[in-house]
Amino acid sequence: MILRLVALLAATLLLCPSEAAPQDEEDPRTTAWMNMGPFYLTPRVTLSNLGVDTNVFNQSVEPESDFTFTLAPAVDVWVPFARRALLEVSTTVGMTYYHQFASERSIDPGVRGRLEVYLTRLTLSGGGTYLNTRERASYEIDARSRRVEDGYDGGAEIRIYGKVYLEAAGRHLRYRFDSDEVFEGTSLQQTLNRDSDTVSATIRYRWTPLTTIEVRGESIVDRFVYSPARDTDSFRVMGGARFRPRAVLNGAGFVGVRRFTPLSDTLPPYQGLVAQAELSYTLLGATLFRFNALRDVEYSYEVEQPYYLNDTYGLTISRHVGGQWDTSLGAARSQSSYRDFFTSVTPAVTDGQSGRVDVTWNYTGSLTYRVSRDGRIGVGVSYYDRTSNVKAYRDYSGLRAGLVASFGS
């Protein structure tokens, strides 16, 4: 049966007239580092924070420090089938080491795969992801908790007229914390294990070869394994634009509205503004500005405060300072505005705000030396500071500083 399916797919690719791969994508045959028969490969490796972490557990009192580093080798593999299809597989293994606190060491494998098939006026795609990690899930959870995030997706994009394209897609994601992962007395498995299904429709207008305008509507269904009172249905509509690297701007930016509807009457709904942006701009070929922003609903581990509105934005400025040297400075602010169950007791507020609000600032800086076109080595510093208007013991600050290096990325 499998052989028949493979033969049918091969016949389809050979007999159907096709177009070149979408112009939004670079041809891996010209950008990959190496070629081995039908395989095009780009190996990558990053080393971060080879130095000190002054607050390993993000504690508000008596923080503990340790020597640490994270090494993450990775490889991207492409297998093109003429100009009719492209298979891409990316694998990475993050390895985090702490000298004194062995409990914080981890190995975090991840893999992502995607297949695109190019037919006349039609592009079919499908893929899957798998991540097994102990990296912190968000600013909210200070523990390095083991979890698995995996899923699959598929879709079809058709050119309906001239520069206008229509895409329909679906995605299934699974979030599973290990049964023994507990933070502040709460089982993360009980409050956060869930399945998320998304169905979307997107209309795109390729305004110029470098700019694409998009409007997307999404229906999102979240179902919790052990906490059905948290189940929600959502509908989100966002519009914005994507810019290719040679455009004045690079990246993408979207803004829209979301209607977040809990199935339980004890959980308050949300309806309002959401946004997502990752944009960069290069000034006079020497100074790079990177801006990112996110505003959306996120689920919380808290039993009585099941979700919060996340407002995050940041700016990083990188500049070539002469020779092979580059420097960068950045700042990011993340605000979490929590929502209580209607049956819960509203916590005491110390600064007059309505409800609990946690704010985290992250300041970064680096000085790096380019040893090759895709290789850098240098020093980096990151300072974190979090405050809460309700839970004083959640306040903390910490510094992570040390050597950084990257090759192939």
C-alpha positions as CSV (number, residue, x, y, z in Angstrom):
1,M,0.0,0.0,0.0
2,I,2.8,2.4,0.9
3,L,4.6,1.7,-2.4
4,R,1.4,2.5,-4.3
5,L,1.0,5.8,-2.5
6,V,4.6,6.7,-3.2
7,A,4.2,5.8,-6.9
8,L,1.0,7.8,-7.1
9,L,2.7,10.9,-5.6
10,A,5.7,10.5,-8.0
11,A,3.3,10.2,-11.0
12,T,1.5,13.3,-9.9
13,L,4.7,15.3,-9.6
14,L,5.9,14.2,-13.0
15,L,2.7,14.6,-14.9
16,C,1.2,17.8,-13.4
17,P,2.6,21.0,-14.8
18,S,4.4,23.0,-12.2
19,E,5.8,26.4,-11.4
20,A,9.1,27.3,-9.8
21,A,9.2,27.3,-6.1
22,P,7.6,30.3,-4.4
23,Q,9.7,33.4,-4.7
24,D,9.4,34.0,-1.0
25,E,11.8,31.2,-0.3
26,E,15.6,31.0,-1.1
27,D,16.8,28.1,-3.0
28,P,18.7,25.8,-0.6
29,R,20.9,24.6,-3.5
30,T,22.5,28.1,-3.5
31,T,22.5,28.8,0.3
32,A,23.3,25.5,1.9
33,W,26.9,25.0,3.2
34,M,27.4,21.6,1.6
35,N,25.9,19.1,-0.8
36,M,25.9,15.3,-0.4
37,G,24.1,13.7,-3.4
38,P,20.4,14.8,-3.1
39,F,21.0,16.3,0.4
40,Y,21.8,20.0,1.0
41,L,23.0,20.6,4.5
42,T,23.8,23.6,6.8
43,P,25.3,22.6,10.2
44,R,24.9,25.1,13.0
45,V,26.1,25.4,16.6
46,T,25.6,28.1,19.3
47,L,27.2,28.5,22.7
48,S,25.6,30.8,25.1
49,N,26.3,32.0,28.7
50,L,29.6,30.2,29.2
51,G,30.0,31.9,32.5
52,V,27.9,32.8,35.6
53,D,24.2,32.7,36.4
54,T,23.8,34.8,39.6
55,N,20.2,33.5,40.3
56,V,19.9,30.0,39.1
57,F,16.3,29.5,40.5
58,N,15.0,33.0,40.1
59,Q,14.6,33.5,43.8
60,S,13.5,36.7,45.5
61,V,15.8,36.1,48.6
62,E,19.1,34.5,49.0
63,P,19.7,33.8,45.2
64,E,22.2,31.1,44.4
65,S,24.8,31.4,41.6
66,D,26.6,28.8,39.5
67,F,28.9,28.3,36.5
68,T,26.8,27.3,33.5
69,F,26.7,27.1,29.7
70,T,24.3,26.0,27.0
71,L,25.6,24.3,23.8
72,A,23.2,23.7,20.9
73,P,24.4,21.9,17.8
74,A,21.9,21.7,15.0
75,V,21.7,20.8,11.3
76,D,19.3,21.9,8.5
77,V,18.7,19.4,5.7
78,W,16.9,20.1,2.4
79,V,16.0,17.6,-0.3
80,P,14.7,19.3,-3.4
81,F,12.8,17.3,-6.1
82,A,13.6,19.4,-9.2
83,R,11.4,22.4,-8.8
84,R,8.3,20.4,-7.9
85,A,8.8,19.6,-4.2
86,L,11.1,20.4,-1.3
87,L,11.6,18.5,1.9
88,E,13.2,20.3,4.9
89,V,14.2,18.7,8.2
90,S,15.8,20.6,11.1
91,T,17.2,18.9,14.2
92,T,18.8,20.4,17.3
93,V,20.0,19.2,20.7
94,G,20.3,21.8,23.4
95,M,22.7,20.7,26.2
96,T,22.6,22.8,29.4
97,Y,25.2,22.4,32.1
98,Y,25.4,23.7,35.7
99,H,28.5,22.9,37.7
100,Q,27.1,22.8,41.2
101,F,23.4,22.2,40.7
102,A,23.3,18.9,38.8
103,S,19.5,18.9,39.0
104,E,19.4,21.8,36.5
105,R,21.4,20.0,33.8
106,S,19.4,18.8,30.8
107,I,19.6,17.5,27.2
108,D,16.8,18.9,25.1
109,P,16.3,17.4,21.6
110,G,14.0,18.8,19.0
111,V,13.1,18.1,15.3
112,R,11.0,19.8,12.7
113,G,10.1,18.5,9.3
114,R,8.1,20.0,6.4
115,L,7.3,18.9,2.8
116,E,6.0,21.3,0.1
117,V,4.7,20.2,-3.3
118,Y,4.5,22.8,-6.1
119,L,1.8,22.2,-8.7
120,T,0.2,24.6,-11.2
121,R,-1.3,27.5,-9.2
122,L,-1.3,25.2,-6.1
123,T,1.1,24.5,-3.3
124,L,0.5,21.7,-0.9
125,S,2.4,21.5,2.5
126,G,2.5,19.4,5.6
127,G,4.9,18.9,8.5
128,G,5.4,18.0,12.1
129,T,7.4,19.2,15.2
130,Y,8.8,17.5,18.3
131,L,10.5,19.2,21.3
132,N,11.5,17.5,24.6
133,T,12.9,20.2,26.8
134,R,13.5,21.6,30.3
135,E,14.0,25.2,29.1
136,R,11.7,27.6,31.0
137,A,8.3,27.7,29.2
138,S,7.8,31.4,29.9
139,Y,8.7,34.3,32.3
140,E,6.0,33.0,34.6
141,I,7.4,29.6,35.5
142,D,10.8,29.8,37.2
143,A,11.4,26.1,37.4
144,R,13.2,24.3,34.5
145,S,10.4,21.8,34.0
146,R,10.5,18.8,31.6
147,R,7.8,18.9,29.0
148,V,7.0,17.7,25.5
149,E,5.6,19.9,22.8
150,D,4.7,18.1,19.5
151,G,2.2,18.5,16.7
152,Y,1.5,18.4,13.0
153,D,0.0,20.6,10.4
154,G,-1.1,20.7,6.7
155,G,-2.4,23.1,4.2
156,A,-2.9,24.2,0.6
157,E,-2.3,27.5,-1.0
158,I,-3.9,28.3,-4.4
159,R,-3.4,31.3,-6.7
160,I,-6.9,32.5,-7.4
161,Y,-6.2,35.6,-9.5
162,G,-3.0,37.4,-10.5
163,K,-1.1,38.2,-7.3
164,V,-3.9,37.0,-5.0
165,Y,-3.5,33.7,-3.1
166,L,-5.8,31.8,-0.8
167,E,-4.6,29.4,1.9
168,A,-6.5,26.9,4.0
169,A,-4.6,25.1,6.8
170,G,-5.0,23.1,10.0
171,R,-2.7,22.5,13.0
172,H,-2.7,20.2,16.0
173,L,-0.5,20.8,19.0
174,R,0.1,18.8,22.2
175,Y,1.5,20.1,25.5
176,R,2.5,17.6,28.1
177,F,4.4,18.3,31.3
178,D,5.9,15.3,33.2
179,S,3.8,14.0,36.1
180,D,6.4,14.9,38.7
181,E,6.8,18.6,37.6
182,V,5.5,20.8,40.4
183,F,6.0,24.6,40.8
184,E,4.9,26.4,43.9
185,G,2.9,23.4,45.0
186,T,1.0,23.2,41.7
187,S,1.2,20.2,39.4
188,L,2.0,21.6,36.0
189,Q,0.6,18.5,34.4
190,Q,-2.8,19.2,36.1
191,T,-3.1,22.8,35.0
192,L,-1.2,23.0,31.6
193,N,-1.5,19.7,29.8
194,R,-3.7,20.4,26.8
195,D,-4.4,19.8,23.1
196,S,-4.9,22.7,20.7
197,D,-6.5,22.5,17.3
198,T,-6.4,25.5,14.9
199,V,-8.2,25.9,11.5
200,S,-7.2,29.0,9.5
201,A,-7.9,30.7,6.2
202,T,-5.5,33.3,4.8
203,I,-5.8,35.6,1.8
204,R,-2.5,37.0,0.5
205,Y,-1.7,39.8,-2.0
206,R,1.8,39.9,-3.3
207,W,1.9,43.6,-3.6
208,T,5.5,43.7,-4.8
209,P,8.2,41.0,-5.1
210,L,9.4,42.0,-1.6
211,T,6.1,42.7,0.2
212,T,3.1,40.5,0.8
213,I,-0.1,41.7,2.5
214,E,-2.1,39.2,4.5
215,V,-5.4,38.8,6.3
216,R,-5.9,35.7,8.4
217,G,-8.8,34.2,10.3
218,E,-8.3,31.4,12.9
219,S,-10.6,29.2,14.9
220,I,-8.8,27.8,18.0
221,V,-10.0,25.0,20.2
222,D,-8.1,24.3,23.4
223,R,-9.0,21.3,25.6
224,F,-7.3,20.6,28.9
225,V,-6.6,17.0,29.9
226,Y,-7.1,17.3,33.7
227,S,-8.7,20.8,34.0
228,P,-11.8,20.9,31.8
229,A,-12.9,24.2,33.5
230,R,-10.1,25.8,31.5
231,D,-11.4,24.7,28.1
232,T,-11.9,27.5,25.6
233,D,-12.9,28.3,22.0
234,S,-11.3,31.3,20.3
235,F,-11.6,33.2,17.1
236,R,-8.8,35.5,15.9
237,V,-8.6,37.8,12.9
238,M,-5.3,39.5,12.1
239,G,-4.0,41.6,9.2
240,G,-0.5,42.8,8.3
241,A,2.4,42.3,6.0
242,R,5.5,40.2,5.4
243,F,8.8,41.7,4.0
244,R,11.6,39.8,2.3
245,P,15.2,40.5,3.4
246,R,16.0,42.9,0.5
247,A,13.0,45.2,1.4
248,V,13.6,48.3,3.5
249,L,11.9,46.4,6.3
250,N,12.5,42.7,7.0
251,G,10.2,40.4,8.8
252,A,6.5,40.5,9.5
253,G,4.0,42.5,11.5
254,F,0.3,41.7,12.3
255,V,-2.5,43.3,14.4
256,G,-6.1,42.2,15.0
257,V,-8.7,41.1,17.5
258,R,-9.3,37.9,19.4
259,R,-12.5,36.6,21.0
260,F,-11.5,34.2,23.7
261,T,-14.6,32.3,25.0
262,P,-14.3,29.9,28.0
263,L,-16.7,27.0,28.1
264,S,-17.1,27.4,31.8
265,D,-19.2,30.2,33.3
266,T,-16.7,30.6,36.1
267,L,-13.9,31.8,33.8
268,P,-14.1,35.4,32.4
269,P,-13.9,35.8,28.6
270,Y,-11.6,38.2,26.7
271,Q,-12.2,40.2,23.6
272,G,-9.8,42.7,22.4
273,L,-6.6,43.7,20.6
274,V,-3.9,41.2,19.7
275,A,-0.6,41.7,17.9
276,Q,2.5,40.0,16.7
277,A,5.6,41.6,15.1
278,E,9.2,40.7,14.3
279,L,10.7,43.5,12.2
280,S,14.2,44.7,11.4
281,Y,15.7,47.7,9.6
282,T,19.3,48.5,8.6
283,L,20.4,52.1,8.7
284,L,23.2,53.1,6.3
285,G,24.4,49.5,6.1
286,A,26.0,49.6,9.6
287,T,23.2,49.8,12.3
288,L,20.5,47.2,12.6
289,F,17.3,47.8,14.5
290,R,15.2,44.8,15.6
291,F,11.8,45.3,17.1
292,N,9.5,42.5,18.4
293,A,6.1,42.7,19.9
294,L,3.5,40.2,21.2
295,R,0.0,40.8,22.7
296,D,-2.2,37.8,23.2
297,V,-3.8,35.4,25.8
298,E,-1.5,32.9,27.5
299,Y,-2.4,30.1,29.9
300,S,-1.1,30.2,33.5
301,Y,0.0,27.4,35.8
302,E,-1.9,29.2,38.6
303,V,-5.0,27.3,39.9
304,E,-7.1,30.3,40.6
305,Q,-5.8,32.5,37.8
306,P,-6.0,30.3,34.7
307,Y,-4.8,32.8,32.1
308,Y,-3.2,36.2,31.6
309,L,-2.9,38.8,28.9
310,N,0.7,38.9,27.7
311,D,2.1,42.3,26.5
312,T,5.7,41.9,25.4
313,Y,7.8,44.3,23.3
314,G,11.5,44.8,22.8
315,L,14.1,46.6,20.8
316,T,17.7,45.6,20.0
317,I,20.2,47.8,18.3
318,S,23.3,46.2,16.7
319,R,26.1,48.1,15.1
320,H,29.3,47.4,13.3
321,V,32.0,49.2,15.2
322,G,35.0,48.6,13.0
323,G,37.1,45.8,11.6
324,Q,35.4,42.5,12.4
325,W,33.8,43.8,15.6
326,D,30.0,44.2,16.3
327,T,28.1,45.3,19.3
328,S,24.5,45.2,20.4
329,L,22.3,46.5,23.1
330,G,18.7,45.5,23.8
331,A,15.8,45.9,26.2
332,A,12.5,44.0,26.4
333,R,9.5,44.4,28.7
334,S,6.9,41.7,29.4
335,Q,3.7,42.4,31.3
336,S,1.3,39.6,32.5
337,S,-2.2,40.8,33.5
338,Y,-3.9,37.9,35.2
339,R,-7.6,36.9,35.1
340,D,-9.3,35.2,38.1
341,F,-12.0,32.6,38.2
342,F,-15.2,34.4,39.1
343,T,-15.4,32.1,42.2
344,S,-11.9,33.0,43.5
345,V,-11.1,35.6,46.0
346,T,-9.4,38.7,44.5
347,P,-5.9,39.0,46.0
348,A,-4.9,42.1,47.8
349,V,-3.5,44.8,45.6
350,T,-0.7,47.0,46.9
351,D,-0.4,49.7,44.2
352,G,-4.0,50.5,43.3
353,Q,-4.1,48.4,40.0
354,S,-7.0,46.2,39.2
355,G,-5.9,42.6,39.6
356,R,-2.5,41.0,39.6
357,V,0.1,42.3,37.2
358,D,3.7,40.9,36.9
359,V,6.3,42.9,34.9
360,T,9.6,41.5,33.7
361,W,12.4,43.6,32.2
362,N,15.3,42.0,30.3
363,Y,18.4,44.0,29.3
364,T,21.0,42.5,27.0
365,G,24.4,43.5,25.6
366,S,27.1,41.8,23.6
367,L,30.4,42.4,21.9
368,T,31.3,39.9,19.2
369,Y,34.1,39.3,16.7
370,R,33.3,37.8,13.3
371,V,35.7,35.0,12.6
372,S,34.0,34.1,9.3
373,R,30.9,35.1,7.3
374,D,28.7,32.9,9.5
375,G,30.9,32.6,12.7
376,R,31.0,34.9,15.7
377,I,32.6,34.7,19.2
378,G,32.5,37.2,22.0
379,V,30.9,38.1,25.3
380,G,27.3,38.6,26.3
381,V,25.4,39.9,29.3
382,S,21.7,39.5,30.2
383,Y,20.1,41.1,33.3
384,Y,16.5,40.1,34.3
385,D,14.2,41.9,36.8
386,R,10.6,40.9,37.7
387,T,8.1,42.6,40.0
388,S,4.6,41.7,41.0
389,N,2.0,44.0,42.5
390,V,0.4,41.1,44.4
391,K,3.0,38.4,45.2
392,A,6.1,40.1,46.6
393,Y,7.9,36.7,46.7
394,R,7.7,36.6,42.9
395,D,10.1,39.6,42.7
396,Y,13.6,38.7,41.6
397,S,16.6,39.9,39.6
398,G,19.5,38.1,38.2
399,L,22.5,38.4,35.9
400,R,23.8,36.0,33.3
401,A,27.2,36.8,31.7
402,G,29.8,34.9,29.8
403,L,31.3,33.9,26.5
404,V,29.0,33.4,23.4
405,A,29.7,31.9,20.1
406,S,27.7,30.9,17.0
407,F,28.7,29.2,13.7
408,G,26.4,28.6,10.7
409,S,23.6,30.9,12.0
